[in-house]
Amino acid sequence: MPGRVSRTVVITGASGGIGRATARRLAARGDRLVLLARGEAGLTAAADEVNRAGGTALAIPVDVADADEVAAAAARAEDELGPIDVWINNAFTSVFAPFTRVDPAEFRRVTEVTYLGYAYGTRAALDRMVPRDRGTIVQVGSALAYRGIPLQSAYCGAKHAIQGFTEALRCELLHDHSRVRVTMVQMPAVNTPQFGWVRSRLPRHAQPVPPIFQPEVAARAIEYAADHPRRREYWVGGSTVATLLANAVAPALLDRYLAHTGYAAQQTGEPHDPHDPGNLWKPADQEVDHGAHGDFDRRAHRRTAQLWASQHHGLLALGAVAVAGAAAAVGRSLRGS
């Protein structure tokens, strides 16, 4: 992109879904992308796409649950592509099942990947950014960082933990007058391959809770957050806004609503083998690339007006003030006539 300085950007979970879509988008602007994930087939395909789109790709197989692997990948990234400008934490895994049917080892694995993976990635980034006093960390979150739903206790717990961890870190950076920025992007339900490879004990095929959005919507939000990290967080999708507001106003009512609807809303009508191991312990894209999209293209939205609103809340606020002022002036005029 003319006039734009390319950056070195690390993306975890880059082989599929939101990470893959984000890599494609940033590649188009000429960024140097460090792609971290477990699945080698997915990583290879993602790197090929980045290079064809005009970016530079460095694909490194990494399990983000291993702090040493993450630190080594960060060191290699800087050795080969230069100082890291942006670190995007996105990797996760999950188990779809009632809490009492999730084995302790499975719960620990979800927590290690989905929460500790973010902590390890953030630490690797800060170890390099803080001494330079510059850099941006983007935490890819979820509406579930604020509102837990049934059948995803480990994942919801991890997303809540990321939220609290990020708030604590932000305070520390502010205390130190650091120019390193950290922001969080809270996502809606997204059409990613995870619902085809997630570990699930449900009788029917797992699905994201509608409305569903394409991963490119998430990628646009992440790109914007990386460019504008002074905002502490962004909410993507009207469903995210509605969920977070409802939870703030009437959480007990939302408990009952989700108890009634949450099981059916997370399953299609298609049968599922509850003994399928999914990708919890081994990557599903080790030998086969699954790309960015899942099985719900026909139902997924490609855009959301709310994303623009989230990115331009200042303009909306000014517009609201202007409308209110105009209404007041009209009222005064009518009263005086």
C-alpha positions as CSV (number, residue, x, y, z in Angstrom):
1,M,0.0,0.0,0.0
2,P,1.6,3.3,-1.1
3,G,2.8,5.5,1.6
4,R,2.4,3.0,4.4
5,V,5.3,1.6,6.3
6,S,5.3,-2.1,6.5
7,R,5.5,-3.7,10.0
8,T,6.6,-7.0,11.6
9,V,3.4,-8.6,12.9
10,V,3.1,-11.8,14.9
11,I,-0.2,-13.7,14.7
12,T,-0.9,-16.7,16.9
13,G,-3.4,-19.2,15.6
14,A,-2.6,-18.1,12.1
15,S,-3.3,-21.3,10.2
16,G,-7.1,-21.0,10.2
17,G,-10.1,-19.0,11.0
18,I,-9.7,-15.4,12.3
19,G,-5.9,-15.7,12.4
20,R,-5.8,-16.8,8.7
21,A,-8.2,-14.0,7.6
22,T,-6.1,-11.4,9.5
23,A,-2.9,-12.7,7.9
24,R,-4.4,-12.3,4.4
25,R,-5.6,-8.8,5.2
26,L,-2.3,-7.6,6.6
27,A,-0.3,-9.2,3.8
28,A,-2.2,-7.0,1.3
29,R,-0.6,-4.0,2.9
30,G,2.9,-5.4,2.7
31,D,3.5,-6.4,6.3
32,R,6.0,-8.9,7.4
33,L,4.0,-11.7,9.1
34,V,5.2,-14.2,11.6
35,L,2.6,-17.0,11.5
36,L,2.4,-19.2,14.6
37,A,0.2,-22.3,14.9
38,R,0.5,-26.1,15.4
39,G,-0.8,-27.4,12.0
40,E,2.0,-27.5,9.4
41,A,-0.3,-27.9,6.4
42,G,-2.4,-24.9,7.5
43,L,0.7,-22.9,8.2
44,T,2.3,-23.7,4.8
45,A,-0.9,-22.7,3.0
46,A,-1.2,-19.5,5.0
47,A,2.4,-18.5,4.3
48,D,1.9,-19.1,0.6
49,E,-1.2,-16.8,0.6
50,V,0.8,-14.1,2.5
51,N,3.6,-14.2,0.0
52,R,1.2,-14.1,-3.0
53,A,-0.7,-11.2,-1.5
54,G,2.5,-9.0,-1.3
55,G,3.5,-9.7,2.3
56,T,6.5,-11.6,3.7
57,A,5.8,-14.7,5.7
58,L,7.7,-16.6,8.3
59,A,5.8,-19.7,9.4
60,I,6.8,-21.3,12.7
61,P,5.1,-24.4,14.2
62,V,4.4,-23.5,17.8
63,D,2.2,-24.8,20.6
64,V,1.4,-21.5,22.4
65,A,0.8,-23.5,25.7
66,D,4.6,-23.9,25.8
67,A,6.2,-20.6,27.0
68,D,9.6,-21.6,25.9
69,E,8.4,-22.3,22.3
70,V,6.7,-19.0,22.2
71,A,9.8,-17.1,23.4
72,A,12.0,-19.0,20.9
73,A,9.6,-18.1,18.1
74,A,9.7,-14.4,19.1
75,A,13.5,-14.4,19.1
76,R,13.5,-16.1,15.7
77,A,11.0,-13.6,14.4
78,E,13.2,-10.6,15.3
79,D,16.3,-12.3,14.0
80,E,14.8,-12.9,10.6
81,L,12.2,-10.1,10.1
82,G,13.3,-7.4,12.5
83,P,11.7,-5.8,15.6
84,I,8.2,-6.9,16.3
85,D,5.8,-4.0,15.9
86,V,2.5,-5.8,16.6
87,W,1.7,-9.0,18.4
88,I,-1.8,-10.4,17.9
89,N,-2.9,-13.1,20.3
90,N,-5.6,-15.3,18.7
91,A,-4.9,-19.0,19.3
92,F,-7.3,-21.0,21.2
93,T,-9.0,-24.4,21.7
94,S,-12.2,-25.5,23.4
95,V,-14.3,-28.4,24.5
96,F,-18.1,-28.4,23.9
97,A,-19.7,-30.3,26.8
98,P,-21.3,-29.7,30.2
99,F,-18.7,-28.9,32.8
100,T,-19.2,-32.2,34.6
101,R,-18.3,-34.0,31.4
102,V,-15.1,-32.2,30.7
103,D,-12.1,-34.2,32.0
104,P,-9.7,-32.2,34.3
105,A,-6.9,-32.8,31.7
106,E,-9.1,-31.3,29.0
107,F,-10.0,-28.3,31.1
108,R,-6.4,-27.7,31.9
109,R,-5.4,-28.0,28.2
110,V,-8.1,-25.4,27.1
111,T,-6.9,-23.0,29.8
112,E,-3.2,-23.5,28.9
113,V,-3.8,-22.8,25.2
114,T,-6.6,-20.2,25.4
115,Y,-5.5,-18.2,28.4
116,L,-1.9,-19.0,29.2
117,G,-1.1,-18.9,25.5
118,Y,-2.1,-15.2,25.5
119,A,0.0,-14.6,28.7
120,Y,3.0,-16.2,27.2
121,G,2.6,-14.4,23.9
122,T,2.1,-11.1,25.7
123,R,5.3,-11.7,27.8
124,A,7.3,-12.5,24.7
125,A,6.1,-9.3,23.0
126,L,6.7,-7.1,26.1
127,D,10.2,-8.5,26.6
128,R,11.1,-6.9,23.3
129,M,8.7,-3.9,23.1
130,V,9.2,-2.4,26.6
131,P,12.9,-1.8,26.2
132,R,12.2,0.0,22.9
133,D,9.2,1.8,24.4
134,R,7.0,1.1,21.4
135,G,4.7,-1.7,20.1
136,T,1.2,-2.9,20.1
137,I,-0.5,-6.0,21.5
138,V,-3.9,-7.0,20.3
139,Q,-5.9,-9.5,22.3
140,V,-8.6,-11.2,20.3
141,G,-11.4,-11.6,22.7
142,S,-15.1,-12.5,22.6
143,A,-18.4,-11.5,24.0
144,L,-17.8,-14.5,26.2
145,A,-15.1,-12.6,28.0
146,Y,-17.9,-10.9,29.8
147,R,-20.8,-13.4,29.5
148,G,-20.4,-17.1,30.1
149,I,-22.6,-19.5,28.2
150,P,-23.4,-23.2,28.8
151,L,-21.3,-26.0,27.2
152,Q,-18.2,-23.8,27.0
153,S,-17.1,-23.4,30.6
154,A,-13.4,-23.8,30.0
155,Y,-13.3,-21.4,27.0
156,C,-15.5,-18.8,28.8
157,G,-13.3,-19.1,31.9
158,A,-10.2,-18.5,29.7
159,K,-11.7,-15.5,27.9
160,H,-12.7,-14.0,31.3
161,A,-9.2,-14.5,32.5
162,I,-7.7,-12.8,29.4
163,Q,-10.0,-9.8,30.1
164,G,-8.8,-9.4,33.7
165,F,-5.2,-10.1,32.8
166,T,-5.3,-7.4,30.1
167,E,-6.8,-4.8,32.4
168,A,-4.2,-5.4,35.0
169,L,-1.4,-5.2,32.4
170,R,-2.8,-2.0,31.0
171,C,-2.7,-0.4,34.4
172,E,0.9,-1.4,34.8
173,L,1.9,0.1,31.5
174,L,0.1,3.3,32.3
175,H,1.9,3.4,35.7
176,D,5.2,3.1,33.9
177,H,4.3,5.7,31.3
178,S,5.1,3.2,28.7
179,R,4.2,3.8,25.1
180,V,3.5,0.1,24.5
181,R,-0.2,-0.2,23.8
182,V,-2.5,-3.1,24.5
183,T,-6.1,-3.3,23.2
184,M,-8.7,-6.0,23.1
185,V,-11.3,-6.8,20.4
186,Q,-14.4,-8.6,21.6
187,M,-15.8,-10.8,18.8
188,P,-19.2,-12.2,18.0
189,A,-19.9,-15.7,16.7
190,V,-17.6,-16.3,13.7
191,N,-17.7,-18.8,10.9
192,T,-14.3,-20.5,11.5
193,P,-13.3,-24.2,11.0
194,Q,-13.2,-24.7,14.8
195,F,-16.7,-25.9,14.8
196,G,-15.8,-28.8,12.6
197,W,-12.7,-29.8,14.5
198,V,-13.4,-28.8,18.1
199,R,-13.5,-31.5,20.8
200,S,-17.2,-32.0,21.4
201,R,-19.4,-34.4,23.4
202,L,-22.6,-33.0,22.0
203,P,-24.9,-35.3,20.1
204,R,-25.2,-32.9,17.2
205,H,-22.6,-30.9,15.2
206,A,-21.4,-27.8,17.0
207,Q,-22.2,-24.4,15.6
208,P,-21.6,-20.7,16.6
209,V,-24.6,-19.0,18.2
210,P,-26.3,-17.0,15.5
211,P,-25.9,-14.3,14.2
212,I,-22.7,-15.6,12.6
213,F,-20.1,-13.4,10.9
214,Q,-17.4,-14.2,8.4
215,P,-13.8,-14.1,9.7
216,E,-13.0,-11.2,7.4
217,V,-15.2,-9.0,9.6
218,A,-13.1,-10.0,12.5
219,A,-9.9,-9.4,10.5
220,R,-11.0,-5.8,9.6
221,A,-11.6,-5.1,13.3
222,I,-8.2,-6.5,14.3
223,E,-6.4,-4.4,11.6
224,Y,-8.2,-1.3,12.9
225,A,-7.3,-2.0,16.5
226,A,-3.7,-2.6,15.6
227,D,-3.7,0.8,13.9
228,H,-5.6,2.6,16.7
229,P,-4.5,0.9,19.9
230,R,-5.3,3.8,22.2
231,R,-8.9,2.5,22.5
232,R,-8.9,0.0,25.4
233,E,-11.2,-2.3,23.5
234,Y,-13.5,-2.7,20.5
235,W,-16.9,-4.5,20.3
236,V,-17.7,-6.2,17.0
237,G,-21.2,-7.0,15.9
238,G,-24.6,-5.9,17.2
239,S,-25.0,-9.3,19.0
240,T,-21.8,-8.6,21.0
241,V,-23.1,-5.2,22.1
242,A,-26.6,-6.6,22.9
243,T,-25.1,-9.5,24.9
244,L,-22.7,-7.3,27.0
245,L,-25.3,-4.7,27.7
246,A,-28.0,-7.3,28.6
247,N,-25.5,-8.9,30.9
248,A,-24.7,-5.6,32.6
249,V,-28.3,-4.8,33.2
250,A,-30.0,-8.1,33.8
251,P,-27.5,-10.9,34.2
252,A,-29.9,-13.2,36.1
253,L,-32.5,-12.9,33.3
254,L,-29.8,-13.8,30.8
255,D,-28.8,-16.8,32.9
256,R,-32.3,-18.2,32.5
257,Y,-32.5,-17.3,28.8
258,L,-29.3,-19.1,28.0
259,A,-30.2,-22.0,30.2
260,H,-33.3,-22.3,28.0
261,T,-31.8,-21.6,24.6
262,G,-28.0,-22.2,24.9
263,Y,-27.9,-25.9,24.3
264,A,-29.9,-25.9,21.0
265,A,-28.4,-22.7,19.8
266,Q,-24.9,-24.3,19.7
267,Q,-25.9,-27.4,17.7
268,T,-27.0,-28.0,14.2
269,G,-29.4,-30.7,13.2
270,E,-26.5,-32.9,11.9
271,P,-25.4,-35.8,14.1
272,H,-21.9,-35.8,15.7
273,D,-19.7,-38.5,17.0
274,P,-19.1,-37.6,20.6
275,H,-16.0,-39.8,20.6
276,D,-14.2,-37.7,17.9
277,P,-11.1,-36.4,19.6
278,G,-11.1,-33.1,17.7
279,N,-8.0,-30.8,17.8
280,L,-7.6,-30.5,21.5
281,W,-4.4,-32.5,21.6
282,K,-3.3,-32.7,18.0
283,P,-3.8,-30.1,15.2
284,A,-6.6,-30.8,12.8
285,D,-4.7,-29.0,10.0
286,Q,-1.4,-30.9,10.3
287,E,-1.9,-32.7,7.0
288,V,-5.0,-30.9,5.5
289,D,-5.4,-27.2,5.2
290,H,-8.9,-26.0,6.3
291,G,-8.5,-22.3,5.4
292,A,-10.3,-19.4,7.1
293,H,-14.0,-20.3,6.7
294,G,-16.1,-23.0,8.5
295,D,-19.2,-24.7,7.3
296,F,-21.6,-21.8,7.7
297,D,-20.9,-19.6,4.6
298,R,-24.6,-19.5,3.6
299,R,-25.6,-18.1,7.0
300,A,-22.6,-15.8,7.8
301,H,-22.7,-12.0,7.4
302,R,-19.9,-10.3,5.5
303,R,-20.2,-6.9,7.2
304,T,-21.7,-5.2,10.3
305,A,-22.6,-1.6,10.6
306,Q,-21.8,-1.8,14.3
307,L,-18.1,-2.3,13.5
308,W,-18.0,1.2,11.9
309,A,-19.8,2.6,14.9
310,S,-17.3,1.0,17.3
311,Q,-14.4,2.5,15.3
312,H,-16.0,6.0,15.0
313,H,-17.7,6.4,18.4
314,G,-16.3,9.9,18.7
315,L,-18.1,11.0,15.5
316,L,-21.3,9.4,16.6
317,A,-21.0,11.2,19.9
318,L,-20.5,14.5,18.2
319,G,-23.5,13.7,15.9
320,A,-25.7,13.0,18.9
321,V,-24.7,16.2,20.5
322,A,-25.4,18.1,17.3
323,V,-28.8,16.5,16.9
324,A,-29.6,17.2,20.6
325,G,-28.6,20.8,20.1
326,A,-30.7,21.2,17.0
327,A,-33.7,19.7,18.7
328,A,-33.2,22.0,21.7
329,A,-33.0,25.0,19.3
330,V,-36.2,24.0,17.5
331,G,-37.9,23.5,20.8
332,R,-36.9,27.0,21.9
333,S,-38.1,28.5,18.6
334,L,-41.5,26.8,18.9
335,R,-41.9,28.0,22.5
336,G,-41.1,31.5,21.4
337,S,-43.5,31.6,18.5
